[in-house]
Amino acid sequence: MRVSKRRFVQTLGAVAATAPFASRGASAREVRRRRFDLLVIGAGTAGLPAAIFAAKRGASVLVIDAAAQIGGTLLLSSGQLSAAGTRLQREKGISDSPLEHFDDLMRISRGTIDPVIARLAVDHAAATFDWLMEQGYPVLPDYPVDGVAHEPYSKPRYYWSERRGIAVLDAMRPGFSQAMAAGRIELLLEHRAVALQLDHSGAVSGVAVEDSGGTRSELAARNVLIATGGYASNAALFEKLSGMPKFLDSSYPFAQGDGLALAESAGGYIHGAEKYLTNYGVILASYDVPTSQLARANFYPQRRPPWEIHVNAHAQRFVREDVPSVDAREQALRFQPLKRHWVVFDQAVVEQAPPLIEGWTSEDMLDAFDGDLACFYRADSIEALARAAGLPERALVATLDAYNYGVHTGNDFLGRKHLPCKLVKPPFYAIRHQGTSITSTAGIAVNERLQVVRRDGSAVRNLYAAGEILGSGATQGQAFCGGMMVTPAITFGRLLGQQLIYLSQ
Ligand SMILES: Cc1cc2nc3c(=O)[nH]c(=O)nc-3n(C[C@H](O)[C@H](O)[C@H](O)COP(=O)(O)OP(=O)(O)OC[C@H]3O[C@@H](n4cnc5c(N)ncnc54)[C@H](O)[C@@H]3O)c2cc1C
């Protein structure tokens, strides 16, 4: 049953009065003396629902987090969700099912998802989304849609809120606070899990934590859930597992990959690194990386047909710039050196084309060429442009000649349809774009019960993992499937919270 607006507001009021999250909750000394049914490492997207649902089933739960607040990556995330067979879809007359969602994931990822884990996610996604709606999740009125930034689904099953990830977090806060107020959940903030404790049989029996002053405590639990997120803020580990530098600094700072090391110490292993994929390029604020994203060009031909060409580090075109599929562009970039491309155009494009960069006018863009920003290059000849942008001169000249010949004959060699003008009028321009990823592709292997497993397939007793620690490759494969990180994280947390104490008996 849907929670009425009045009751929801009352609930929020009660929560604010009883359990502010700025407080540390319990002290390590208090919780050290107890043995909890469930210890959740990470009060984020997966950890919060795990705690809420375990507490609902009567478990005693301890949640620890290295940060000074709950929320994890939800504090930054776009928070797009996807689920099939939801109540909202039925209300809007959309017929959909988890199987169709699964088939779409297989299609978009070309069979690279983990079928067991992705199936578990989509089978239970609708119940997750319905629950978030009951908790007051404010979905935008025109949703669900079939896609926003990523390859579209075949059905509208993509949900979003104006307040992005924060809206998801706000929907979970009341349940978490109420369970804290009822003494079912203890929360220990600013405590980092540094080791797992194993008994003589190799089963996990607790977690060693350190506070910000380095004081160590040992906490006992019957079950431990690692919900520490990924490793996308750990530049060294990111580069080791992706084979690519960490270009963007916009991941959650506590996503340091701690959980992977913890799981490995108990016998678990990391897999899926080969599924690494970047989004199509963005403009970086600086050559020194990690750095922030300065701006993003509009590469969706449905919204703005391209007037420019895209070249790789060899100054060669590598993609039909007006290909409608987002995934086709991302896959084409996957095979280019350093996943980098330059958008090249001339003065005629500046004068005639609609603005290239999202949120910028054409004048804003020209200002960027006038200033000392990284990644913007302008020159009076193609050869000089190539030198400024670090591209091979003769290759860039040849590429522009070939493109202009295609415009002249109406027969582009890559099959591009939108050929508005030759690129011949100086000055010439180039903007360097970088393919980036802000999430973790590789992850800890788990079985269908989300138990951490060893290479021989046996489960490490009492140890579970959920969320980005499983790697984006599990639920998205080598593709970007909308909403398929936040929704699975919440779903797996919820499922574990509901079932964990029974599974382990
Ligand atoms: C900018 C951005 C936009 C995104 N947009 C989308 C989107 O639209 N849709 C989508 O599906 N996905 C999106 N993602 C990915 C998605 O948000 C994350 O994969 C997901 O929120 C991660 O959930 P989690 O529970 O695994 O980790 P988190 O939510 O990060 O929670 C992990 C928690 O563990 C804590 N922690 C870490 N190490 C320790 C330790 N040693 N001891 C104690 N605590 C620890 C952290 O402080 C954190 O609170 C986005 C990611 C980013 C960065």
The ligand as an SDF file (V2000), in Angstrom:
LIG
                    3D

 53 58  0  0  0  0  0  0  0  0999 V2000
   28.5840   10.6850  -10.5490 C   0  0  0  0  0  0  0  0  0  0  0  0
   27.9760    9.3070  -10.6080 C   0  0  0  0  0  0  0  0  0  0  0  0
   26.7580    9.1290  -11.2640 C   0  0  0  0  0  0  0  0  0  0  0  0
   26.1770    7.8500  -11.3050 C   0  0  0  0  0  0  0  0  0  0  0  0
   24.9640    7.6980  -11.8920 N   0  0  0  0  0  0  0  0  0  0  0  0
   24.3520    6.4950  -11.8840 C   0  0  0  0  0  0  0  0  0  0  0  0
   23.0440    6.3290  -12.3850 C   0  0  0  0  0  0  0  0  0  0  0  0
   22.4080    7.2860  -12.8200 O   0  0  0  0  0  0  0  0  0  0  0  0
   22.4720    5.0860  -12.3550 N   0  0  0  0  0  0  0  0  0  0  0  0
   23.1530    3.9960  -11.8850 C   0  0  0  0  0  0  0  0  0  0  0  0
   22.5920    2.8950  -11.8920 O   0  0  0  0  0  0  0  0  0  0  0  0
   24.4030    4.1230  -11.3640 N   0  0  0  0  0  0  0  0  0  0  0  0
   25.0040    5.3400  -11.3340 C   0  0  0  0  0  0  0  0  0  0  0  0
   26.2300    5.4870  -10.7710 N   0  0  0  0  0  0  0  0  0  0  0  0
   26.8050    4.3410  -10.0580 C   0  0  0  0  0  0  0  0  0  0  0  0
   26.0750    4.0960   -8.7240 C   0  0  0  0  0  0  0  0  0  0  0  0
   25.6800    5.3170   -8.1390 O   0  0  0  0  0  0  0  0  0  0  0  0
   26.9640    3.3100   -7.7560 C   0  0  0  0  0  0  0  0  0  0  0  0
   27.4310    2.1430   -8.3910 O   0  0  0  0  0  0  0  0  0  0  0  0
   26.2250    2.8900   -6.4930 C   0  0  0  0  0  0  0  0  0  0  0  0
   25.5930    4.0090   -5.8840 O   0  0  0  0  0  0  0  0  0  0  0  0
   27.2260    2.2680   -5.5170 C   0  0  0  0  0  0  0  0  0  0  0  0
   26.5230    1.7570   -4.4110 O   0  0  0  0  0  0  0  0  0  0  0  0
   27.3350    0.9450   -3.2790 P   0  0  0  0  0  0  0  0  0  0  0  0
   26.3830    0.6550   -2.2050 O   0  0  0  0  0  0  0  0  0  0  0  0
   28.0500   -0.1780   -3.8900 O   0  0  0  0  0  0  0  0  0  0  0  0
   28.4470    1.9630   -2.7960 O   0  0  0  0  0  0  0  0  0  0  0  0
   28.2560    3.3400   -2.0140 P   0  0  0  0  0  0  0  0  0  0  0  0
   26.8860    3.8720   -2.1690 O   0  0  0  0  0  0  0  0  0  0  0  0
   29.3900    4.2010   -2.4130 O   0  0  0  0  0  0  0  0  0  0  0  0
   28.4320    2.9200   -0.4940 O   0  0  0  0  0  0  0  0  0  0  0  0
   29.6550    2.4270   -0.0150 C   0  0  0  0  0  0  0  0  0  0  0  0
   29.8680    2.9480    1.3780 C   0  0  0  0  0  0  0  0  0  0  0  0
   30.9570    2.2120    1.9560 O   0  0  0  0  0  0  0  0  0  0  0  0
   31.7790    3.1050    2.6910 C   0  0  0  0  0  0  0  0  0  0  0  0
   33.1100    2.5010    2.8020 N   0  0  0  0  0  0  0  0  0  0  0  0
   34.0260    2.3040    1.8370 C   0  0  0  0  0  0  0  0  0  0  0  0
   35.0970    1.6580    2.3240 N   0  0  0  0  0  0  0  0  0  0  0  0
   34.8430    1.4310    3.6380 C   0  0  0  0  0  0  0  0  0  0  0  0
   35.5620    0.7910    4.7000 C   0  0  0  0  0  0  0  0  0  0  0  0
   36.7730    0.2230    4.5220 N   0  0  0  0  0  0  0  0  0  0  0  0
   34.9960    0.7350    5.9270 N   0  0  0  0  0  0  0  0  0  0  0  0
   33.7710    1.3040    6.1660 C   0  0  0  0  0  0  0  0  0  0  0  0
   33.0530    1.9250    5.1990 N   0  0  0  0  0  0  0  0  0  0  0  0
   33.5890    1.9740    3.9520 C   0  0  0  0  0  0  0  0  0  0  0  0
   31.7150    4.3960    1.9120 C   0  0  0  0  0  0  0  0  0  0  0  0
   32.0230    5.5190    2.7140 O   0  0  0  0  0  0  0  0  0  0  0  0
   30.2630    4.4130    1.4310 C   0  0  0  0  0  0  0  0  0  0  0  0
   29.4180    5.1040    2.3260 O   0  0  0  0  0  0  0  0  0  0  0  0
   26.8460    6.7400  -10.7180 C   0  0  0  0  0  0  0  0  0  0  0  0
   28.0740    6.9220  -10.0780 C   0  0  0  0  0  0  0  0  0  0  0  0
   28.6330    8.1900  -10.0090 C   0  0  0  0  0  0  0  0  0  0  0  0
   29.9480    8.3720   -9.2780 C   0  0  0  0  0  0  0  0  0  0  0  0
  1  2  1  0
  2  3  1  0
  2 52  2  0
  3  4  2  0
  4  5  1  0
  4 50  1  0
  5  6  2  0
  6  7  1  0
  6 13  1  0
  7  8  2  0
  7  9  1  0
  9 10  1  0
 10 11  2  0
 10 12  1  0
 12 13  2  0
 13 14  1  0
 14 15  1  0
 14 50  1  0
 15 16  1  0
 16 17  1  0
 16 18  1  0
 18 19  1  0
 18 20  1  0
 20 21  1  0
 20 22  1  0
 22 23  1  0
 23 24  1  0
 24 25  2  0
 24 26  1  0
 24 27  1  0
 27 28  1  0
 28 29  2  0
 28 30  1  0
 28 31  1  0
 31 32  1  0
 32 33  1  0
 33 34  1  0
 33 48  1  0
 34 35  1  0
 35 36  1  0
 35 46  1  0
 36 37  1  0
 36 45  1  0
 37 38  2  0
 38 39  1  0
 39 40  1  0
 39 45  2  0
 40 41  1  0
 40 42  2  0
 42 43  1  0
 43 44  2  0
 44 45  1  0
 46 47  1  0
 46 48  1  0
 48 49  1  0
 50 51  2  0
 51 52  1  0
 52 53  1  0
M  END
$$$$
